[in-house]
Each structure stands twice: as structure tokens, then as C-alpha cells.
């Protein structure tokens, strides 16, 4: 959680730097994230190259817009509360370039499962007490012993990915919301 907020802060500072420069240099994803974060995201080398190419192109398009809007958005800026997957959409307008870093405004979702869990595999559906349903996309695990309606955390990752954590000592399952 702490590293997520640190990355968010660093990326926000990076965005401000881009606004100040006429044509800022692009920083590769591999240089922005720690090796642990890159492993958690689970992108192949080809996917990372594609993402870097797309972000570089987006930065080149957004740089003039950021410079033009810098004076207007540099004042005290309140984007409202962070939006999680379960929250209603915000009614405030986002500043230019805010959609550039998908997932960085999302907060972890804490809840409890409505059912026991002994493990998971792709296709397993987790029903949360808050009414959300999450389906496993990637990852499988057989727990040493079943857990009775455990507390869980659904953690946002880079580029809109989500990971369900049943216990801090077990690997996370990559999930997506189905309700």
C-alpha cells in the first residue's frame, strides 16, 4: 500500500515535470516500477514493449495539452476521493492527462468472502459481502487448510489490473469484476 502511494506520488510529480517541459523524455515502465511491481503485473517483454510504445505516443500527444493547461491546473486541485472499482463515478472533471495512468486513483477494496475458500484457479468466482463478484483470470492456489469466510483485499495494479489477496503469505490471484 505504501509503495502504491509512493508510485502514485512519483508519477504525479513526473506529470508536473512533463507540464513544465516543452517535450519531456519518456521514462520506460521498467524504470518507473520496482522489479517486484513488474513481477506482480505479470507482463511479458513483448507486452511491456507495446505498453511503452503506446505510453510514449500518448505522452507526445499530451505534452502540448499539458503545457497549455498547466497554469489553469496548477492551482489547488481537488479531484475528490479516489475511485475504487466499487465506487460510483466521480462527478468532477479530471485534469488533462489524468487518464494517462489508469488505475492510479483506485484504492484497495476490503471485504469478506460470503463463502469458504480452499483454493482457486482460473474461472473461480469470489462473492464478497459488499455484493461484488470477482472472477479469477490468472493464478491458481490450493490452500494448506480451507479458510472460513476470510477477510480479503482486492488490490489495484497497473493498467487496470486487480489482484485478490486472501492472506498476506499467499500469492494473489489476478481477478476481474463480473457484476
C-alpha positions as CSV (number, residue, x, y, z in Angstrom):
1,X,0.0,0.0,0.0
2,X,2.8,2.4,1.0
3,X,4.7,1.7,-2.3
4,X,1.5,2.2,-4.3
5,X,1.1,5.7,-2.8
6,X,4.7,6.4,-3.4
7,X,4.5,5.3,-7.0
8,X,1.4,7.5,-7.4
9,X,3.2,10.5,-5.9
10,X,6.2,9.9,-8.1
11,X,4.0,9.6,-11.2
12,X,2.2,12.8,-10.3
13,X,5.5,14.6,-9.9
14,X,6.6,13.2,-13.2
15,X,3.4,14.5,-14.8
16,X,4.1,18.0,-13.3
17,X,7.6,17.8,-14.8
18,X,6.1,17.0,-18.2
19,X,3.9,20.0,-17.9
20,X,6.9,22.3,-17.3
21,X,9.0,21.0,-20.2
22,X,8.1,21.5,-23.9
23,X,9.0,18.0,-24.9
24,X,9.7,15.7,-22.0
25,X,11.7,12.5,-22.4
26,X,9.6,9.3,-21.9
27,X,10.6,7.1,-19.0
28,X,10.2,3.3,-19.7
29,X,7.8,1.4,-17.4
30,X,10.8,-0.8,-16.3
31,X,12.4,2.3,-14.9
32,X,9.3,3.6,-13.2
33,X,8.4,0.4,-11.3
34,X,10.4,-1.9,-9.0
35,X,11.2,-5.5,-10.1
36,X,8.7,-6.7,-7.5
37,X,5.9,-4.5,-9.0
38,X,6.8,-5.7,-12.5
39,X,6.5,-9.3,-11.4
40,X,3.2,-8.5,-9.8
41,X,1.9,-7.0,-13.0
42,X,3.0,-10.1,-15.0
43,X,3.5,-8.5,-18.4
44,X,5.7,-10.3,-20.9
45,X,8.6,-8.5,-22.5
46,X,6.5,-8.1,-25.7
47,X,3.6,-6.6,-23.7
48,X,5.9,-4.2,-21.9
49,X,7.4,-3.0,-25.2
50,X,3.9,-2.5,-26.6
51,X,2.8,-0.6,-23.4
52,X,5.9,1.6,-23.5
53,X,5.3,2.4,-27.2
54,X,1.7,3.3,-26.5
55,X,2.5,5.4,-23.5
56,X,5.3,7.2,-25.3
57,X,2.9,8.1,-28.1
58,X,0.3,9.3,-25.6
59,X,2.9,11.4,-23.9
60,X,3.9,13.0,-27.2
61,X,0.2,13.9,-27.9
62,X,-0.5,15.0,-24.3
63,X,2.6,17.2,-23.8
64,X,1.3,20.2,-25.7
65,X,-2.1,20.0,-23.9
66,X,-0.4,19.7,-20.6
67,X,1.8,22.8,-21.2
68,X,-1.3,24.8,-22.4
69,X,-3.3,23.8,-19.4
70,X,-0.5,24.0,-16.8
71,X,-1.4,27.5,-15.5
72,X,-5.1,26.6,-15.1
73,X,-4.5,23.3,-13.3
74,X,-1.5,24.3,-11.1
75,X,-3.8,26.0,-8.6
76,X,-5.1,24.0,-5.6
77,X,-6.6,21.0,-7.3
78,X,-9.1,18.7,-5.6
79,X,-10.0,15.6,-7.6
80,X,-12.3,14.4,-4.8
81,X,-11.9,11.0,-3.2
82,X,-10.1,8.2,-5.0
83,X,-12.3,6.0,-7.0
84,X,-12.3,2.2,-6.4
85,X,-13.9,-0.4,-8.6
86,X,-17.0,-0.4,-6.3
87,X,-17.4,3.4,-6.1
88,X,-19.7,5.4,-8.3
89,X,-18.0,7.5,-10.9
90,X,-16.8,10.9,-9.8
91,X,-18.8,13.9,-11.0
92,X,-15.7,16.2,-11.1
93,X,-13.8,16.7,-14.3
94,X,-10.3,15.3,-14.5
95,X,-7.3,17.4,-15.5
96,X,-5.8,17.0,-18.9
97,X,-3.6,13.9,-18.9
98,X,-5.2,12.3,-15.8
99,X,-6.4,9.3,-17.7
100,X,-2.8,8.6,-18.7
101,X,-2.1,6.5,-15.7
102,X,-5.0,4.1,-15.5
103,X,-5.6,2.6,-12.1
104,X,-3.6,5.0,-10.0
105,X,-6.6,6.6,-8.5
106,X,-8.1,3.3,-7.4
107,X,-8.0,2.2,-3.8
108,X,-7.9,-1.4,-2.4
109,X,-11.2,-2.9,-1.6
110,X,-11.5,-4.6,1.7
111,X,-14.3,-7.0,2.4
112,X,-15.1,-10.6,3.5
113,X,-16.0,-13.5,1.3
114,X,-19.6,-14.8,1.6
115,X,-18.2,-18.4,1.4
116,X,-15.3,-20.6,2.5
117,X,-12.3,-20.9,0.3
118,X,-9.9,-23.8,-0.1
119,X,-8.1,-22.5,-3.2
120,X,-8.7,-21.0,-6.6
121,X,-8.0,-21.4,-10.3
122,X,-8.9,-19.5,-13.5
123,X,-12.7,-19.3,-13.5
124,X,-13.3,-19.4,-9.7
125,X,-15.8,-16.7,-8.6
126,X,-15.4,-14.9,-5.3
127,X,-18.5,-13.3,-3.8
128,X,-17.9,-10.5,-1.4
129,X,-20.1,-9.4,1.4
130,X,-20.2,-5.9,-0.2
131,X,-22.1,-7.5,-3.1
132,X,-19.2,-7.5,-5.6
133,X,-18.2,-10.6,-7.6
134,X,-14.7,-11.2,-8.8
135,X,-13.6,-13.9,-11.2
136,X,-10.1,-15.4,-11.3
137,X,-8.3,-14.7,-14.6
138,X,-4.9,-15.9,-13.8
139,X,-3.3,-17.9,-10.9
140,X,-4.1,-21.0,-9.0
141,X,-3.6,-22.0,-5.4
142,X,-4.6,-24.8,-3.1
143,X,-4.5,-23.5,0.5
144,X,-3.0,-25.8,3.2
145,X,-6.3,-25.6,5.0
146,X,-9.7,-24.1,4.0
147,X,-10.5,-20.7,5.3
148,X,-14.0,-19.8,6.6
149,X,-15.4,-16.6,5.1
150,X,-12.0,-14.9,5.3
151,X,-11.4,-11.1,5.1
152,X,-9.9,-10.3,1.7
153,X,-8.3,-7.3,-0.1
154,X,-8.7,-6.7,-3.8
155,X,-5.7,-4.6,-4.7
156,X,-5.4,-2.4,-7.9
157,X,-2.4,-3.0,-10.1
158,X,-1.0,-1.1,-13.1
159,X,-3.2,-0.6,-16.2
160,X,-6.5,-1.5,-14.6
161,X,-5.5,-4.9,-13.3
162,X,-6.8,-6.2,-10.0
163,X,-5.4,-8.8,-7.6
164,X,-7.3,-10.7,-4.8
165,X,-5.4,-11.3,-1.7
166,X,-6.8,-13.9,0.8
167,X,-3.8,-13.9,3.1
168,X,-0.5,-11.8,3.1
169,X,1.5,-15.1,3.0
170,X,-0.1,-16.5,-0.2
171,X,0.2,-15.4,-3.8
172,X,-2.5,-13.1,-5.1
173,X,-5.0,-14.2,-7.8
174,X,-5.4,-11.9,-10.8
175,X,-9.1,-11.1,-10.9
176,X,-11.7,-9.1,-12.8
177,X,-15.0,-7.8,-11.6
178,X,-18.1,-9.6,-13.1
179,X,-21.1,-7.9,-11.5
